Amino acid sequence: MVSAVSVGVVSVHLVVIRILLAIVIGKLMMNTEKTEYTFTKPKLLTPNDVAVQLKVTSEQIRCLIRSGQLTAINVGIGTKRPLYRITKQALENFLNRRYQPSKAIHKRKFKQLAPTPDFFPGLK
């Protein structure tokens, strides 16, 4: 038989457990400040995207990457062919390094030639 005292002790323990749970959950709720991480992911371009912009082939872009002239990220996991991605900043840096201002247009000076003699003076 279950005595009234043991039922009372069990119910007190349940009440204490509920109170402790409420306290712990309340503290957890109070400590859960929403931390928002602002990660501005850069726009990644494929070699085909860059090739279309620069009006060249994608293989030329891959050659520029392999030679180190254009910085790229390899997002591939295989070893056969890397999956390159180029950031907009890397493309801008590349274009700024390759920028060549056009030369000023000068009037071309032609050399003055001596007048040619008229070999057939009677023909006109």
Biopython code that builds the backbone (N, CA, C, O; Angstrom):
import numpy as np
from Bio.PDB.StructureBuilder import StructureBuilder

atoms = [
    (1, "MET", "N", (0.806, -1.167, 0.000)),
    (1, "MET", "CA", (0.000, 0.000, 0.000)),
    (1, "MET", "C", (0.862, 1.248, 0.000)),
    (1, "MET", "O", (1.934, 1.305, 0.602)),
    (2, "VAL", "N", (0.354, 2.225, -0.689)),
    (2, "VAL", "CA", (1.068, 3.493, -0.762)),
    (2, "VAL", "C", (0.489, 4.391, 0.301)),
    (2, "VAL", "O", (-0.720, 4.603, 0.392)),
    (3, "SER", "N", (1.370, 4.894, 1.076)),
    (3, "SER", "CA", (0.887, 5.762, 2.154)),
    (3, "SER", "C", (0.733, 7.186, 1.649)),
    (3, "SER", "O", (1.281, 7.570, 0.616)),
    (4, "ALA", "N", (-0.014, 7.935, 2.394)),
    (4, "ALA", "CA", (-0.275, 9.330, 2.033)),
    (4, "ALA", "C", (0.976, 10.160, 2.145)),
    (4, "ALA", "O", (1.133, 11.147, 1.427)),
    (5, "VAL", "N", (1.869, 9.778, 3.031)),
    (5, "VAL", "CA", (3.109, 10.528, 3.221)),
    (5, "VAL", "C", (3.996, 10.362, 1.997)),
    (5, "VAL", "O", (4.589, 11.334, 1.530)),
    (6, "SER", "N", (4.096, 9.141, 1.467)),
    (6, "SER", "CA", (4.951, 8.932, 0.300)),
    (6, "SER", "C", (4.381, 9.625, -0.935)),
    (6, "SER", "O", (5.143, 10.106, -1.774)),
    (7, "VAL", "N", (3.056, 9.685, -1.060)),
    (7, "VAL", "CA", (2.437, 10.410, -2.168)),
    (7, "VAL", "C", (2.727, 11.895, -2.032)),
    (7, "VAL", "O", (2.993, 12.578, -3.021)),
    (8, "GLY", "N", (2.673, 12.382, -0.819)),
    (8, "GLY", "CA", (2.960, 13.801, -0.574)),
    (8, "GLY", "C", (4.394, 14.137, -0.888)),
    (8, "GLY", "O", (4.670, 15.206, -1.432)),
    (9, "VAL", "N", (5.331, 13.239, -0.555)),
    (9, "VAL", "CA", (6.751, 13.462, -0.829)),
    (9, "VAL", "C", (6.992, 13.453, -2.333)),
    (9, "VAL", "O", (7.749, 14.280, -2.843)),
    (10, "VAL", "N", (6.363, 12.537, -3.038)),
    (10, "VAL", "CA", (6.523, 12.459, -4.481)),
    (10, "VAL", "C", (5.973, 13.717, -5.141)),
    (10, "VAL", "O", (6.587, 14.258, -6.061)),
    (11, "SER", "N", (4.816, 14.182, -4.675)),
    (11, "SER", "CA", (4.245, 15.388, -5.285)),
    (11, "SER", "C", (5.092, 16.609, -4.982)),
    (11, "SER", "O", (5.184, 17.517, -5.808)),
    (12, "VAL", "N", (5.717, 16.646, -3.800)),
    (12, "VAL", "CA", (6.619, 17.763, -3.470)),
    (12, "VAL", "C", (7.834, 17.712, -4.382)),
    (12, "VAL", "O", (8.293, 18.741, -4.879)),
    (13, "HIS", "N", (8.354, 16.502, -4.600)),
    (13, "HIS", "CA", (9.506, 16.370, -5.497)),
    (13, "HIS", "C", (9.138, 16.818, -6.910)),
    (13, "HIS", "O", (9.936, 17.477, -7.575)),
    (14, "LEU", "N", (7.958, 16.471, -7.367)),
    (14, "LEU", "CA", (7.525, 16.889, -8.700)),
    (14, "LEU", "C", (7.396, 18.398, -8.795)),
    (14, "LEU", "O", (7.759, 19.004, -9.803)),
    (15, "VAL", "N", (6.877, 18.993, -7.739)),
    (15, "VAL", "CA", (6.748, 20.454, -7.717)),
    (15, "VAL", "C", (8.122, 21.101, -7.747)),
    (15, "VAL", "O", (8.329, 22.085, -8.456)),
    (16, "VAL", "N", (9.060, 20.559, -6.987)),
    (16, "VAL", "CA", (10.421, 21.105, -6.952)),
    (16, "VAL", "C", (11.077, 20.956, -8.325)),
    (16, "VAL", "O", (11.744, 21.868, -8.813)),
    (17, "ILE", "N", (10.876, 19.800, -8.929)),
    (17, "ILE", "CA", (11.455, 19.576, -10.261)),
    (17, "ILE", "C", (10.865, 20.555, -11.268)),
    (17, "ILE", "O", (11.591, 21.089, -12.107)),
    (18, "ARG", "N", (9.560, 20.797, -11.196)),
    (18, "ARG", "CA", (8.922, 21.751, -12.104)),
    (18, "ARG", "C", (9.454, 23.160, -11.896)),
    (18, "ARG", "O", (9.673, 23.901, -12.853)),
    (19, "ILE", "N", (9.657, 23.518, -10.640)),
    (19, "ILE", "CA", (10.189, 24.857, -10.341)),
    (19, "ILE", "C", (11.607, 24.996, -10.878)),
    (19, "ILE", "O", (11.958, 26.011, -11.479)),
    (20, "LEU", "N", (12.426, 23.955, -10.654)),
    (20, "LEU", "CA", (13.804, 24.009, -11.137)),
    (20, "LEU", "C", (13.845, 24.072, -12.668)),
    (20, "LEU", "O", (14.638, 24.810, -13.253)),
    (21, "LEU", "N", (12.981, 23.289, -13.293)),
    (21, "LEU", "CA", (12.916, 23.333, -14.752)),
    (21, "LEU", "C", (12.485, 24.713, -15.251)),
    (21, "LEU", "O", (13.016, 25.224, -16.237)),
    (22, "ALA", "N", (11.521, 25.300, -14.558)),
    (22, "ALA", "CA", (11.058, 26.635, -14.957)),
    (22, "ALA", "C", (12.175, 27.659, -14.808)),
    (22, "ALA", "O", (12.325, 28.555, -15.639)),
    (23, "ILE", "N", (12.958, 27.516, -13.739)),
    (23, "ILE", "CA", (14.073, 28.449, -13.521)),
    (23, "ILE", "C", (15.128, 28.271, -14.605)),
    (23, "ILE", "O", (15.611, 29.249, -15.177)),
    (24, "VAL", "N", (15.486, 27.009, -14.887)),
    (24, "VAL", "CA", (16.516, 26.739, -15.892)),
    (24, "VAL", "C", (16.050, 27.202, -17.262)),
    (24, "VAL", "O", (16.804, 27.850, -17.988)),
    (25, "ILE", "N", (14.815, 26.876, -17.621)),
    (25, "ILE", "CA", (14.293, 27.287, -18.926)),
    (25, "ILE", "C", (14.192, 28.809, -19.004)),
    (25, "ILE", "O", (14.477, 29.398, -20.047)),
    (26, "GLY", "N", (13.795, 29.436, -17.923)),
    (26, "GLY", "CA", (13.724, 30.898, -17.896)),
    (26, "GLY", "C", (15.085, 31.526, -18.102)),
    (26, "GLY", "O", (15.218, 32.504, -18.836)),
    (27, "LYS", "N", (16.109, 30.961, -17.449)),
    (27, "LYS", "CA", (17.465, 31.492, -17.631)),
    (27, "LYS", "C", (17.948, 31.246, -19.048)),
    (27, "LYS", "O", (18.613, 32.095, -19.642)),
    (28, "LEU", "N", (17.614, 30.089, -19.586)),
    (28, "LEU", "CA", (18.000, 29.818, -20.958)),
    (28, "LEU", "C", (17.319, 30.790, -21.917)),
    (28, "LEU", "O", (17.923, 31.266, -22.878)),
    (29, "MET", "N", (16.052, 31.071, -21.638)),
    (29, "MET", "CA", (15.327, 31.991, -22.504)),
    (29, "MET", "C", (15.886, 33.399, -22.389)),
    (29, "MET", "O", (15.924, 34.143, -23.369)),
    (30, "MET", "N", (16.324, 33.764, -21.178)),
    (30, "MET", "CA", (16.868, 35.108, -20.983)),
    (30, "MET", "C", (18.252, 35.225, -21.615)),
    (30, "MET", "O", (18.627, 36.304, -22.074)),
    (31, "ASN", "N", (19.009, 34.147, -21.646)),
    (31, "ASN", "CA", (20.374, 34.194, -22.164)),
    (31, "ASN", "C", (20.456, 33.967, -23.663)),
    (31, "ASN", "O", (21.536, 34.059, -24.248)),
    (32, "THR", "N", (19.356, 33.680, -24.272)),
    (32, "THR", "CA", (19.405, 33.435, -25.723)),
    (32, "THR", "C", (19.195, 34.743, -26.469)),
    (32, "THR", "O", (18.119, 35.022, -27.000)),
    (33, "GLU", "N", (20.244, 35.523, -26.489)),
    (33, "GLU", "CA", (20.212, 36.744, -27.286)),
    (33, "GLU", "C", (20.457, 36.337, -28.729)),
    (33, "GLU", "O", (21.373, 35.573, -29.033)),
    (34, "LYS", "N", (19.642, 36.850, -29.583)),
    (34, "LYS", "CA", (19.807, 36.503, -30.988)),
    (34, "LYS", "C", (21.008, 37.250, -31.543)),
    (34, "LYS", "O", (20.998, 38.472, -31.690)),
    (35, "THR", "N", (22.029, 36.488, -31.841)),
    (35, "THR", "CA", (23.216, 37.061, -32.437)),
    (35, "THR", "C", (23.121, 36.856, -33.932)),
    (35, "THR", "O", (23.129, 35.728, -34.426)),
    (36, "GLU", "N", (23.034, 37.946, -34.631)),
    (36, "GLU", "CA", (22.940, 37.851, -36.077)),
    (36, "GLU", "C", (24.314, 38.090, -36.672)),
    (36, "GLU", "O", (24.942, 39.127, -36.454)),
    (37, "TYR", "N", (24.754, 37.118, -37.414)),
    (37, "TYR", "CA", (26.026, 37.237, -38.097)),
    (37, "TYR", "C", (25.741, 37.744, -39.499)),
    (37, "TYR", "O", (25.027, 37.111, -40.278)),
    (38, "THR", "N", (26.300, 38.869, -39.794)),
    (38, "THR", "CA", (26.092, 39.413, -41.132)),
    (38, "THR", "C", (27.295, 39.009, -41.969)),
    (38, "THR", "O", (28.377, 39.582, -41.840)),
    (39, "PHE", "N", (27.100, 38.047, -42.800)),
    (39, "PHE", "CA", (28.134, 37.578, -43.710)),
    (39, "PHE", "C", (27.734, 37.996, -45.104)),
    (39, "PHE", "O", (26.814, 37.435, -45.700)),
    (40, "THR", "N", (28.426, 38.972, -45.607)),
    (40, "THR", "CA", (28.117, 39.414, -46.957)),
    (40, "THR", "C", (28.887, 38.516, -47.906)),
    (40, "THR", "O", (30.097, 38.661, -48.086)),
    (41, "LYS", "N", (28.179, 37.608, -48.494)),
    (41, "LYS", "CA", (28.862, 36.683, -49.382)),
    (41, "LYS", "C", (29.147, 37.374, -50.703)),
    (41, "LYS", "O", (28.263, 37.986, -51.304)),
    (42, "PRO", "N", (30.378, 37.270, -51.142)),
    (42, "PRO", "CA", (30.719, 37.917, -52.398)),
    (42, "PRO", "C", (30.071, 37.183, -53.558)),
    (42, "PRO", "O", (29.872, 35.969, -53.514)),
    (43, "LYS", "N", (29.750, 37.931, -54.583)),
    (43, "LYS", "CA", (29.170, 37.341, -55.773)),
    (43, "LYS", "C", (30.286, 36.617, -56.495)),
    (43, "LYS", "O", (31.261, 37.229, -56.931)),
    (44, "LEU", "N", (30.137, 35.311, -56.617)),
    (44, "LEU", "CA", (31.157, 34.510, -57.280)),
    (44, "LEU", "C", (30.762, 34.288, -58.731)),
    (44, "LEU", "O", (29.623, 33.941, -59.041)),
    (45, "LEU", "N", (31.720, 34.494, -59.599)),
    (45, "LEU", "CA", (31.497, 34.340, -61.036)),
    (45, "LEU", "C", (32.230, 33.098, -61.527)),
    (45, "LEU", "O", (33.327, 32.791, -61.062)),
    (46, "THR", "N", (31.629, 32.398, -62.453)),
    (46, "THR", "CA", (32.299, 31.257, -63.068)),
    (46, "THR", "C", (33.223, 31.772, -64.163)),
    (46, "THR", "O", (33.083, 32.911, -64.608)),
    (47, "PRO", "N", (34.162, 30.947, -64.600)),
    (47, "PRO", "CA", (35.004, 31.374, -65.728)),
    (47, "PRO", "C", (34.184, 31.697, -66.977)),
    (47, "PRO", "O", (34.562, 32.569, -67.759)),
    (48, "ASN", "N", (33.066, 30.999, -67.167)),
    (48, "ASN", "CA", (32.208, 31.314, -68.318)),
    (48, "ASN", "C", (31.596, 32.707, -68.179)),
    (48, "ASN", "O", (31.519, 33.446, -69.160)),
    (49, "ASP", "N", (31.158, 33.073, -66.969)),
    (49, "ASP", "CA", (30.597, 34.409, -66.742)),
    (49, "ASP", "C", (31.630, 35.493, -67.057)),
    (49, "ASP", "O", (31.325, 36.488, -67.715)),
    (50, "VAL", "N", (32.852, 35.281, -66.573)),
    (50, "VAL", "CA", (33.915, 36.261, -66.800)),
    (50, "VAL", "C", (34.258, 36.318, -68.287)),
    (50, "VAL", "O", (34.502, 37.394, -68.835)),
    (51, "ALA", "N", (34.276, 35.152, -68.936)),
    (51, "ALA", "CA", (34.593, 35.112, -70.366)),
    (51, "ALA", "C", (33.565, 35.878, -71.179)),
    (51, "ALA", "O", (33.917, 36.571, -72.133)),
    (52, "VAL", "N", (32.303, 35.758, -70.812)),
    (52, "VAL", "CA", (31.257, 36.497, -71.526)),
    (52, "VAL", "C", (31.445, 37.994, -71.331)),
    (52, "VAL", "O", (31.291, 38.770, -72.275)),
    (53, "GLN", "N", (31.777, 38.403, -70.106)),
    (53, "GLN", "CA", (31.976, 39.836, -69.840)),
    (53, "GLN", "C", (33.159, 40.392, -70.621)),
    (53, "GLN", "O", (33.098, 41.502, -71.149)),
    (54, "LEU", "N", (34.243, 39.609, -70.692)),
    (54, "LEU", "CA", (35.457, 40.100, -71.344)),
    (54, "LEU", "C", (35.507, 39.754, -72.832)),
    (54, "LEU", "O", (36.437, 40.151, -73.534)),
    (55, "LYS", "N", (34.506, 39.014, -73.309)),
    (55, "LYS", "CA", (34.422, 38.612, -74.714)),
    (55, "LYS", "C", (35.642, 37.799, -75.144)),
    (55, "LYS", "O", (36.239, 38.043, -76.193)),
    (56, "VAL", "N", (35.992, 36.831, -74.307)),
    (56, "VAL", "CA", (37.050, 35.869, -74.606)),
    (56, "VAL", "C", (36.498, 34.478, -74.299)),
    (56, "VAL", "O", (35.346, 34.352, -73.885)),
    (57, "THR", "N", (37.298, 33.441, -74.496)),
    (57, "THR", "CA", (36.832, 32.092, -74.202)),
    (57, "THR", "C", (37.080, 31.757, -72.741)),
    (57, "THR", "O", (37.922, 32.367, -72.081)),
    (58, "SER", "N", (36.336, 30.782, -72.251)),
    (58, "SER", "CA", (36.518, 30.373, -70.856)),
    (58, "SER", "C", (37.874, 29.711, -70.663)),
    (58, "SER", "O", (38.430, 29.759, -69.566)),
    (59, "GLU", "N", (38.411, 29.099, -71.704)),
    (59, "GLU", "CA", (39.743, 28.494, -71.592)),
    (59, "GLU", "C", (40.816, 29.566, -71.407)),
    (59, "GLU", "O", (41.799, 29.339, -70.702)),
    (60, "GLN", "N", (40.639, 30.717, -72.026)),
    (60, "GLN", "CA", (41.585, 31.815, -71.817)),
    (60, "GLN", "C", (41.532, 32.303, -70.374)),
    (60, "GLN", "O", (42.558, 32.663, -69.796)),
    (61, "ILE", "N", (40.338, 32.314, -69.796)),
    (61, "ILE", "CA", (40.205, 32.723, -68.392)),
    (61, "ILE", "C", (40.904, 31.709, -67.500)),
    (61, "ILE", "O", (41.593, 32.089, -66.553)),
    (62, "ARG", "N", (40.732, 30.416, -67.793)),
    (62, "ARG", "CA", (41.409, 29.382, -66.992)),
    (62, "ARG", "C", (42.925, 29.497, -67.116)),
    (62, "ARG", "O", (43.646, 29.268, -66.145)),
    (63, "CYS", "N", (43.408, 29.849, -68.301)),
    (63, "CYS", "CA", (44.857, 30.052, -68.481)),
    (63, "CYS", "C", (45.353, 31.230, -67.645)),
    (63, "CYS", "O", (46.435, 31.173, -67.060)),
    (64, "LEU", "N", (44.552, 32.303, -67.592)),
    (64, "LEU", "CA", (44.922, 33.457, -66.762)),
    (64, "LEU", "C", (44.966, 33.071, -65.286)),
    (64, "LEU", "O", (45.816, 33.553, -64.537)),
    (65, "ILE", "N", (44.045, 32.201, -64.872)),
    (65, "ILE", "CA", (44.006, 31.754, -63.476)),
    (65, "ILE", "C", (45.228, 30.885, -63.184)),
    (65, "ILE", "O", (45.898, 31.068, -62.168)),
    (66, "ARG", "N", (45.513, 29.938, -64.079)),
    (66, "ARG", "CA", (46.652, 29.041, -63.862)),
    (66, "ARG", "C", (47.973, 29.794, -63.860)),
    (66, "ARG", "O", (48.902, 29.419, -63.143)),
    (67, "SER", "N", (48.064, 30.863, -64.666)),
    (67, "SER", "CA", (49.307, 31.640, -64.702)),
    (67, "SER", "C", (49.438, 32.589, -63.519)),
    (67, "SER", "O", (50.500, 33.175, -63.309)),
    (68, "GLY", "N", (48.359, 32.747, -62.737)),
    (68, "GLY", "CA", (48.421, 33.608, -61.558)),
    (68, "GLY", "C", (48.053, 35.051, -61.826)),
    (68, "GLY", "O", (48.125, 35.878, -60.917)),
    (69, "GLN", "N", (47.662, 35.377, -63.044)),
    (69, "GLN", "CA", (47.308, 36.753, -63.363)),
    (69, "GLN", "C", (45.930, 37.120, -62.841)),
    (69, "GLN", "O", (45.672, 38.279, -62.516)),
    (70, "LEU", "N", (45.042, 36.129, -62.760)),
    (70, "LEU", "CA", (43.683, 36.334, -62.264)),
    (70, "LEU", "C", (43.485, 35.456, -61.042)),
    (70, "LEU", "O", (43.675, 34.242, -61.110)),
    (71, "THR", "N", (43.104, 36.059, -59.929)),
    (71, "THR", "CA", (42.917, 35.317, -58.686)),
    (71, "THR", "C", (41.559, 34.633, -58.694)),
    (71, "THR", "O", (40.548, 35.241, -59.046)),
    (72, "ALA", "N", (41.544, 33.352, -58.301)),
    (72, "ALA", "CA", (40.296, 32.593, -58.285)),
    (72, "ALA", "C", (40.284, 31.649, -57.091)),
    (72, "ALA", "O", (41.317, 31.385, -56.475)),
    (73, "ILE", "N", (39.099, 31.149, -56.779)),
    (73, "ILE", "CA", (38.901, 30.205, -55.685)),
    (73, "ILE", "C", (38.535, 28.865, -56.316)),
    (73, "ILE", "O", (37.681, 28.796, -57.199)),
    (74, "ASN", "N", (39.187, 27.809, -55.855)),
    (74, "ASN", "CA", (38.841, 26.478, -56.344)),
    (74, "ASN", "C", (37.823, 25.882, -55.379)),
    (74, "ASN", "O", (38.168, 25.543, -54.247)),
    (75, "VAL", "N", (36.575, 25.750, -55.816)),
    (75, "VAL", "CA", (35.527, 25.199, -54.962)),
    (75, "VAL", "C", (35.308, 23.717, -55.224)),
    (75, "VAL", "O", (34.430, 23.109, -54.612)),
    (76, "GLY", "N", (36.080, 23.132, -56.110)),
    (76, "GLY", "CA", (35.929, 21.725, -56.437)),
    (76, "GLY", "C", (36.635, 20.838, -55.432)),
    (76, "GLY", "O", (37.562, 21.268, -54.745)),
    (77, "ILE", "N", (36.186, 19.597, -55.355)),
    (77, "ILE", "CA", (36.829, 18.648, -54.452)),
    (77, "ILE", "C", (37.588, 17.584, -55.222)),
    (77, "ILE", "O", (38.388, 16.853, -54.638)),
    (78, "GLY", "N", (37.356, 17.486, -56.494)),
    (78, "GLY", "CA", (38.052, 16.507, -57.306)),
    (78, "GLY", "C", (39.416, 17.023, -57.724)),
    (78, "GLY", "O", (39.744, 18.191, -57.517)),
    (79, "THR", "N", (40.204, 16.136, -58.314)),
    (79, "THR", "CA", (41.541, 16.534, -58.750)),
    (79, "THR", "C", (41.650, 16.614, -60.265)),
    (79, "THR", "O", (42.664, 17.079, -60.785)),
    (80, "LYS", "N", (40.612, 16.164, -60.990)),
    (80, "LYS", "CA", (40.701, 16.172, -62.446)),
    (80, "LYS", "C", (40.671, 17.576, -63.017)),
    (80, "LYS", "O", (41.597, 17.986, -63.718)),
    (81, "ARG", "N", (39.621, 18.308, -62.724)),
    (81, "ARG", "CA", (39.503, 19.671, -63.229)),
    (81, "ARG", "C", (38.966, 20.550, -62.118)),
    (81, "ARG", "O", (37.884, 20.290, -61.590)),
    (82, "PRO", "N", (39.704, 21.584, -61.755)),
    (82, "PRO", "CA", (39.237, 22.459, -60.670)),
    (82, "PRO", "C", (38.002, 23.253, -61.079)),
    (82, "PRO", "O", (37.833, 23.603, -62.247)),
    (83, "LEU", "N", (37.153, 23.528, -60.112)),
    (83, "LEU", "CA", (35.973, 24.370, -60.326)),
    (83, "LEU", "C", (36.309, 25.762, -59.806)),
    (83, "LEU", "O", (36.223, 26.026, -58.606)),
    (84, "TYR", "N", (36.686, 26.632, -60.703)),
    (84, "TYR", "CA", (37.107, 27.968, -60.311)),
    (84, "TYR", "C", (35.908, 28.887, -60.150)),
    (84, "TYR", "O", (34.926, 28.790, -60.886)),
    (85, "ARG", "N", (36.006, 29.783, -59.169)),
    (85, "ARG", "CA", (35.058, 30.871, -58.991)),
    (85, "ARG", "C", (35.872, 32.137, -58.773)),
    (85, "ARG", "O", (36.862, 32.139, -58.042)),
    (86, "ILE", "N", (35.445, 33.199, -59.411)),
    (86, "ILE", "CA", (36.171, 34.470, -59.367)),
    (86, "ILE", "C", (35.278, 35.501, -58.691)),
    (86, "ILE", "O", (34.111, 35.651, -59.054)),
    (87, "THR", "N", (35.824, 36.210, -57.708)),
    (87, "THR", "CA", (35.050, 37.262, -57.054)),
    (87, "THR", "C", (35.064, 38.502, -57.937)),
    (87, "THR", "O", (35.950, 38.682, -58.773)),
    (88, "LYS", "N", (34.067, 39.349, -57.735)),
    (88, "LYS", "CA", (34.018, 40.597, -58.509)),
    (88, "LYS", "C", (35.226, 41.469, -58.197)),
    (88, "LYS", "O", (35.757, 42.151, -59.073)),
    (89, "GLN", "N", (35.654, 41.437, -56.931)),
    (89, "GLN", "CA", (36.821, 42.238, -56.532)),
    (89, "GLN", "C", (38.078, 41.756, -57.256)),
    (89, "GLN", "O", (38.889, 42.572, -57.695)),
    (90, "ALA", "N", (38.246, 40.438, -57.384)),
    (90, "ALA", "CA", (39.416, 39.901, -58.083)),
    (90, "ALA", "C", (39.386, 40.288, -59.560)),
    (90, "ALA", "O", (40.422, 40.602, -60.146)),
    (91, "LEU", "N", (38.203, 40.266, -60.152)),
    (91, "LEU", "CA", (38.078, 40.663, -61.556)),
    (91, "LEU", "C", (38.399, 42.143, -61.736)),
    (91, "LEU", "O", (39.075, 42.520, -62.694)),
    (92, "GLU", "N", (37.916, 42.988, -60.815)),
    (92, "GLU", "CA", (38.220, 44.421, -60.891)),
    (92, "GLU", "C", (39.710, 44.676, -60.723)),
    (92, "GLU", "O", (40.284, 45.503, -61.432)),
    (93, "ASN", "N", (40.348, 43.963, -59.778)),
    (93, "ASN", "CA", (41.794, 44.119, -59.590)),
    (93, "ASN", "C", (42.554, 43.716, -60.847)),
    (93, "ASN", "O", (43.501, 44.391, -61.250)),
    (94, "PHE", "N", (42.139, 42.621, -61.461)),
    (94, "PHE", "CA", (42.780, 42.159, -62.692)),
    (94, "PHE", "C", (42.644, 43.209, -63.797)),
    (94, "PHE", "O", (43.617, 43.531, -64.479)),
    (95, "LEU", "N", (41.438, 43.736, -63.967)),
    (95, "LEU", "CA", (41.221, 44.726, -65.017)),
    (95, "LEU", "C", (41.999, 46.008, -64.747)),
    (95, "LEU", "O", (42.506, 46.633, -65.678)),
    (96, "ASN", "N", (42.098, 46.406, -63.468)),
    (96, "ASN", "CA", (42.867, 47.610, -63.140)),
    (96, "ASN", "C", (44.350, 47.415, -63.426)),
    (96, "ASN", "O", (45.024, 48.345, -63.870)),
    (97, "ARG", "N", (44.867, 46.205, -63.174)),
    (97, "ARG", "CA", (46.280, 45.938, -63.466)),
    (97, "ARG", "C", (46.531, 45.907, -64.968)),
    (97, "ARG", "O", (47.608, 46.295, -65.422)),
    (98, "ARG", "N", (45.564, 45.457, -65.733)),
    (98, "ARG", "CA", (45.731, 45.331, -67.181)),
    (98, "ARG", "C", (45.349, 46.600, -67.936)),
    (98, "ARG", "O", (45.535, 46.674, -69.151)),
    (99, "TYR", "N", (44.826, 47.579, -67.246)),
    (99, "TYR", "CA", (44.359, 48.804, -67.892)),
    (99, "TYR", "C", (45.534, 49.540, -68.513)),
    (99, "TYR", "O", (46.544, 49.786, -67.854)),
    (100, "GLN", "N", (45.396, 49.886, -69.775)),
    (100, "GLN", "CA", (46.414, 50.670, -70.467)),
    (100, "GLN", "C", (45.735, 51.879, -71.085)),
    (100, "GLN", "O", (44.913, 51.734, -71.990)),
    (101, "PRO", "N", (46.063, 53.048, -70.616)),
    (101, "PRO", "CA", (45.438, 54.231, -71.208)),
    (101, "PRO", "C", (45.883, 54.383, -72.658)),
    (101, "PRO", "O", (47.017, 54.066, -73.018)),
    (102, "SER", "N", (44.977, 54.867, -73.462)),
    (102, "SER", "CA", (45.317, 55.044, -74.873)),
    (102, "SER", "C", (46.255, 56.239, -75.016)),
    (102, "SER", "O", (46.215, 57.192, -74.239)),
    (103, "LYS", "N", (47.087, 56.149, -76.029)),
    (103, "LYS", "CA", (48.031, 57.234, -76.273)),
    (103, "LYS", "C", (47.276, 58.415, -76.875)),
    (103, "LYS", "O", (46.274, 58.245, -77.569)),
    (104, "ALA", "N", (47.770, 59.589, -76.599)),
    (104, "ALA", "CA", (47.144, 60.788, -77.158)),
    (104, "ALA", "C", (47.285, 60.770, -78.671)),
    (104, "ALA", "O", (48.307, 60.355, -79.217)),
    (105, "ILE", "N", (46.258, 61.220, -79.314)),
    (105, "ILE", "CA", (46.270, 61.225, -80.776)),
    (105, "ILE", "C", (47.052, 62.443, -81.250)),
    (105, "ILE", "O", (46.707, 63.583, -80.938)),
    (106, "HIS", "N", (48.093, 62.182, -81.996)),
    (106, "HIS", "CA", (48.900, 63.257, -82.565)),
    (106, "HIS", "C", (48.707, 63.236, -84.072)),
    (106, "HIS", "O", (48.529, 62.185, -84.688)),
    (107, "LYS", "N", (48.749, 64.421, -84.639)),
    (107, "LYS", "CA", (48.706, 64.476, -86.096)),
    (107, "LYS", "C", (50.011, 63.899, -86.623)),
    (107, "LYS", "O", (51.109, 64.245, -86.186)),
    (108, "ARG", "N", (49.833, 63.011, -87.573)),
    (108, "ARG", "CA", (51.007, 62.357, -88.113)),
    (108, "ARG", "C", (51.679, 63.293, -89.110)),
    (108, "ARG", "O", (51.044, 63.849, -90.006)),
    (109, "LYS", "N", (52.949, 63.443, -88.927)),
    (109, "LYS", "CA", (53.705, 64.304, -89.832)),
    (109, "LYS", "C", (54.264, 63.443, -90.948)),
    (109, "LYS", "O", (55.000, 62.483, -90.717)),
    (110, "PHE", "N", (53.897, 63.809, -92.149)),
    (110, "PHE", "CA", (54.394, 63.082, -93.302)),
    (110, "PHE", "C", (55.644, 63.769, -93.821)),
    (110, "PHE", "O", (55.783, 64.992, -93.803)),
    (111, "LYS", "N", (56.514, 62.945, -94.268)),
    (111, "LYS", "CA", (57.756, 63.472, -94.820)),
    (111, "LYS", "C", (57.446, 64.110, -96.181)),
    (111, "LYS", "O", (56.742, 63.529, -97.007)),
    (112, "GLN", "N", (57.981, 65.304, -96.394)),
    (112, "GLN", "CA", (57.791, 65.999, -97.674)),
    (112, "GLN", "C", (58.694, 65.358, -98.715)),
    (112, "GLN", "O", (59.913, 65.290, -98.557)),
    (113, "LEU", "N", (58.069, 64.897, -99.768)),
    (113, "LEU", "CA", (58.845, 64.314, -100.855)),
    (113, "LEU", "C", (59.163, 65.380, -101.898)),
    (113, "LEU", "O", (58.431, 66.356, -102.066)),
    (114, "ALA", "N", (60.255, 65.167, -102.577)),
    (114, "ALA", "CA", (60.637, 66.084, -103.653)),
    (114, "ALA", "C", (59.653, 65.919, -104.802)),
    (114, "ALA", "O", (59.174, 64.812, -105.045)),
    (115, "PRO", "N", (59.350, 66.981, -105.501)),
    (115, "PRO", "CA", (58.415, 66.854, -106.626)),
    (115, "PRO", "C", (58.984, 65.932, -107.695)),
    (115, "PRO", "O", (60.174, 65.966, -108.010)),
    (116, "THR", "N", (58.113, 65.122, -108.233)),
    (116, "THR", "CA", (58.564, 64.196, -109.272)),
    (116, "THR", "C", (58.562, 64.919, -110.617)),
    (116, "THR", "O", (57.673, 65.717, -110.914)),
    (117, "PRO", "N", (59.562, 64.624, -111.404)),
    (117, "PRO", "CA", (59.607, 65.280, -112.720)),
    (117, "PRO", "C", (58.536, 64.729, -113.642)),
    (117, "PRO", "O", (58.150, 63.564, -113.540)),
    (118, "ASP", "N", (58.070, 65.558, -114.520)),
    (118, "ASP", "CA", (57.041, 65.155, -115.476)),
    (118, "ASP", "C", (57.751, 64.535, -116.676)),
    (118, "ASP", "O", (58.385, 65.221, -117.478)),
    (119, "PHE", "N", (57.617, 63.194, -116.768)),
    (119, "PHE", "CA", (58.305, 62.508, -117.846)),
    (119, "PHE", "C", (57.586, 62.669, -119.179)),
    (119, "PHE", "O", (58.219, 62.561, -120.229)),
    (120, "PHE", "N", (56.310, 62.918, -119.165)),
    (120, "PHE", "CA", (55.529, 63.082, -120.394)),
    (120, "PHE", "C", (54.831, 64.425, -120.347)),
    (120, "PHE", "O", (53.649, 64.490, -120.007)),
    (121, "PRO", "N", (55.525, 65.492, -120.676)),
    (121, "PRO", "CA", (54.944, 66.828, -120.547)),
    (121, "PRO", "C", (53.808, 67.102, -121.520)),
    (121, "PRO", "O", (52.981, 67.974, -121.255)),
    (122, "GLY", "N", (53.742, 66.395, -122.625)),
    (122, "GLY", "CA", (52.712, 66.679, -123.592)),
    (122, "GLY", "C", (51.380, 66.008, -123.267)),
    (122, "GLY", "O", (50.351, 66.399, -123.818)),
    (123, "LEU", "N", (51.376, 65.015, -122.394)),
    (123, "LEU", "CA", (50.139, 64.306, -122.047)),
    (123, "LEU", "C", (49.453, 64.959, -120.890)),
    (123, "LEU", "O", (50.051, 65.241, -119.851)),
    (124, "LYS", "N", (48.195, 65.191, -121.093)),
    (124, "LYS", "CA", (47.423, 65.718, -119.972)),
    (124, "LYS", "C", (46.054, 65.210, -120.026)),
    (124, "LYS", "O", (45.238, 65.539, -119.165)),
]
sb = StructureBuilder()
sb.init_structure("model")
sb.init_model(0)
sb.init_chain("A")
sb.init_seg("    ")
for serial, (resi, resn, name, xyz) in enumerate(atoms, 1):
    if name == "N":
        sb.init_residue(resn, " ", resi, " ")
    sb.init_atom(name, np.array(xyz, "f"), 0.0, 1.0, " ", f" {name:<3s}", serial, name[0])
structure = sb.get_structure()
